[in-house]
Amino acid sequence: MNRPLNRIVVTGLGIVSSLALDREGTWSAMLEGKDGLGPLTRLSLPLEPAQIAGQVAMNPARHQTLCERTALRALDEALDGFQPDGLPDRIGIFQGAGTSGLPVAEAFLEERLAGRRGRATESAYQSPSTVTDALARRLGASGPRGTVMNACSSSLLALGQAWERIAAGELDLAVAGGAESLCRTTYAGFSCLKAMDPQKCRPFSRDRAGLNLGEGAVQIVLEPLDRAKTRGAAIYAEVLGYGATMDAHHPTAPHPEGDGAARALAMALRAGHLEASEVDLVSAHGTATPANDGAECLAIRRALGKAAASVSVTSTKSQFGHTLGAAGAFGTAAAILALRDQVVSPTLRLEDPDPACDLDCTPLEAKARRVRAALVNAFAFGGNNVSLLLRRWEGS
Amino acid sequence: MTVPPPDLELVITGLGLVLPCGDGVKIARASLASGLPCFTDLPESLGHGHGGVCTSFNPTGIIPPMQLRRLDRPSRFAWVAVHQAFQDAALDPKPIGERVAVAVGTMTGGSEASEAFMRPYLSRGPEGASPLMFPNSVANAASGHLALAFGLKGPSATFVDRENATFTALDQAVHWLLAGLVEVALVIGTDGLFPLLFDICRGAGMLARHGDPEVGSGRGFLPGEGAQAFLLESRVHAEARGARPRALLRALACRSTPDNTREGRHRALSGAIVDLGGAPLDRRIGGGNGLSRLDTLESLLARSHPDWPAAVHPKGLWGEFGGSGGQLFAAALLEPAERVLVTAPASSGAQYAALLEEVSLDPR
């Protein structure tokens, strides 16, 4: 890939999670080994065998989905009072969407099935781009927008898209991330695919039995390095590039040898002009499904080669459940904070590692270590793989 | 704005179309030239009313029957359109699969399957849920099916940016090509009708209630379905493999407005057009659909530019949604022209304008 025109840094990070409604609260709870999984209360699905989810302590408002509310809250935290000046058409908004307005559509369908009219205002349909538009409104942005729906890799691709536009010199600032809320369609869908664990999920474990679903939002502010320095912004990390591939293998299952995932990881390294030996952390997709975790570890080994032996791997799914469209952004948040604080958040409940996942998957406790660069993975239905490459910001 | 540099001019070498008027470029061209709307009564499976239904869609000999059963409507349409596009470009993608990108725009992708999955679930609980339905409930289902069918292994993105999702997809594809990540990019707009869509649009008072939609009337639109596939590559790459372009993508511009007022959207769309440059035009394709939200923007443009040729509005013939902007881009390729402007207003989000040059009907 061509070298980017600009170096791009992260200057803002906002998190709304099932652990806490802010960044530092979430991060300190992660490092303490807490999880945000608990009894399912957002949805009433008594016939479903799995009754565990990661739920945020917020509710939708009238004419505002939970995704929109959490996304705006995360944006406010990421901006931390900063109101971008300059040209609004050089500010872009890139979002990964998952369920988005589905709960509203479900409610409408339920009304129709009951023989009632339903509230079919236009907003009832709640296009996923509604969240993107709301963030643009809050920011006063009139530049490019993109709402990616690549299922579980959506928000990581949105981050890649934002990086790409700033790297090309088209934008002065971008906000990228994702928001997700629990809904019946995804809950029932993963359940009928037998992909849900009725207990708390156990990524990389020998007895892993599937995922838990989660919700929340992460928003990340990206800027060219020179602009960030000029305005004296706090810099969390540098974004070096991303890779994206398709498996062309199966509509839902990952390639068993991690072929497409390994290519995405390698593509990210090439984009960032970084050697595998400089990577110390992989913030993994790590869903805890039998098919994903082994294939992902194989992909990491294929992409990093010998360097895989010294890399730390962690899965945020053990804290938040699988936040689907926002999952890549959650993984990125964990990587950014690990780069900042030089500590890797743990993979919870990893007491009996699967021999097929023979990497250091950071079991049970946070691990203080040197973290120079980090890769973030997000994989999705359709054999869609995305990897993002970040580097520690050391002030030079 | 994205203007490919002279040494990286991007051309369209493959075109595939599935539309309410039928499958293929010739039928689409005849439909556009006739100016006759293609709306029909909905089949029973879609409820009641009118829409731009792909009644003559024929995947026989293209999609294997076993696969056909597993696909939702947007994936079926996209598969056939992509098949046509690769044939049109005389390109076998499998040997270069890792160097082919796929960018999809859709308003309805995943929604048909979501509704089909949830109807029995809401009525009968978990025992009514079909594991076969759920995988198609994601908007990117089509790209996954296409990857499998055509051996596509490069980057892929599916966008859901209202009426202009396919322009966002085009924008992304252009970035991948210009960054040198891929040799070829496949841009697809695809949408499929489903009953709840009509319920929602009807309930919100957006549908044309009496007869066909009339662009400029403000009386509402009719939904349509279908897919459009465009194969993009650099001119150098096309020439090296002996492919002749259907058109040159001179520039693509997008602006948005934070406030989403009519004035803001007009300002954004006008700004995008200014970004493209002001040379004389042979043809203009517009995004009017019969609903005042989009039609007003088109009429304001026409008033500001009396020198422009009158716009052709494909959504008035083939419906809204049916390709999420892809139908506009396709229409620009259906008559020879030196310079064609495509204006793509949206009800919110990014407003797009594209400039095509050297449009040729029969490149071979």
Interface residues (C-beta under 8 A of the other chain):
Chain A: M1 N2 L47 E48 P88 D89 A97 L102 A105 E106 F108 L109 E110 R112 L113 R117 G118 R119 A120 T121 E122 A124 Y125 S127 P128 S129 T130 T132 D133 A136 R137 L139 G140 A141 S142 G143 P144 R145 G146 T147 V148 M149 N150 A151 L157 Q161 E164 R165 A168 E170 R184 T185 A188 G189 F190 S191 C192 L193 K194 G243 A244 T245 M246 D247 A248 H249 H250 P251 T252 G260 R263 M267 A380 F381 G382 G383 N384
Chain B: T2 R70 G97 E98 V102 M107 G109 G110 S111 S114 E115 F117 M118 R119 Y121 L122 S123 G125 P126 A129 S130 P131 F134 P135 S137 V138 A139 N140 A141 S143 G144 H145 A147 L148 G151 L152 K153 G154 P155 S156 A157 T158 F159 V160 D161 R162 A165 T168 D171 Q172 H175 L178 A179 G180 L181 L196 D199 I200 R202 G203 A204 M206 C254 R255 S256 T257 P258 D259 N260 A268 G271 S348 G349 A350
